[in-house]
């Protein structure tokens, strides 16, 4: 699953949308902060990709990043971050996103 059409072709942009990079950056930050391990991330992402494949999702970049989002959400729920903290962080993110001019990075 998710094999390139031409493995010898130089890669283009790594991400089609900024949210895709954000998911992987958040996963990396949560690993570094000890919320979950690299193995936990690999297993959760693998399980989410397998679920997408089992559900007949197309083999696309969007499917991959939606699986990554699902894995991150799942790990966030089991990582010891309280639901109240997750809700506060989500609200803070939404507020920062809404006040950020189009095309600019979102800063919390």
Buried (B, 14 or more C-beta within 10 A) or exposed (E): EEEEEEEEEEEEEEEEEEEBEBBBEBBEEBBEEEBBEEEBBEBBBEBBBEEBBEEEBEEEBEBBBBBBBBBBEBBBEEBEBEEEEBEEEEEEEEEEEEEEEEEEEBEE
